[in-house]
């Protein structure tokens, strides 16, 4: 089902090509269904294909998806709201709010024993959390062979599709029990910064993280279906999540809407991967970012704050070991990646956004005025499903000037 507003900025014929290729991925069994959004110059093109589950009800424009790591830029935007209110400062230590991270010890060598440490040269700051340079996170060395990797797994933070489910204070106690892998500011490590940010925001704001997001971002932007769980009256619009069984090649249910992880409020409101959303909801957030912090009459952030969030903040040295996530053409801003050079059709410098491991993707391109969103519930493999790369190729080939 194709819906769009005016014809300016995007070619209808080339949008048809986008539809045909994405429909081919669904027909070929790569995923039961998907929703795409391509927006440019005031035009919003939405395409709804397939079903919400294998053999299930048709996909809808307002189908609810687990957006997993697309939660990270939302969390970063929430932190920047507190920065603009001077309740947090980018380069102040977070120790007053997160005492579990005070007086850190740092591994002398990444492959060394856990008790062979040196004191941290400085405190962890908000900037470190936003840029994933706090010294905690995923070490992309497989299979696990270092003592710190085993300790991280034992603490409940092993990489994978199942996210931490500890109460916030217990989560911070567990993070506080680990030595830092690197000195604060030294190296980019994935994910932990966003999980910890959600706890920080809640403690500073004096309310739950979910309530802060609802009050300061979701309600002003009209994001009615974005939350950390799906209430019973909305479960009929919640897509089933699948993962590929490598032995059989078949798609197997990973998370069932009614009986799964999102059917009740979570113990931990995960700022790294916990949100569900819809195509129109997340497009509202994306357009706010692309418009420099404003959507209609609602201003969420200042334009300088958005520009800061969407600038690359990491050096080549800090990127070492991050090729799995960033490759050679991307850096990292606040809670999202930023393209630094063009290495394919969609890799325009300045393009920013992030993907979700359960099969979602969002990027916006200020130079082109372009936003794209792909929503599936087919979990990513390595390499990711071809539908993801094809979507971005086809979104950019549809530009009509």
Beta strands, then each sheet from edge to edge (+ up, - down):
strand 1: 2-4
strand 2: 33-40
strand 3: 43-50
strand 4: 65-66
strand 5: 105-107
strand 6: 117-119
strand 7: 241-244
strand 8: 251-255
strand 9: 276-277
strand 10: 294-295
strand 11: 298-299
strand 12: 330-332
strand 13: 337-339
strand 14: 352-356
strand 15: 360-365
strand 16: 370-375
sheet 1: 1+ 3- 2+ 16- 15+ 14- 13+ 12-
sheet 2: 4+ 9-
sheet 3: 5+ 6-
sheet 4: 7+ 8-
sheet 5: 10+ 11-
end
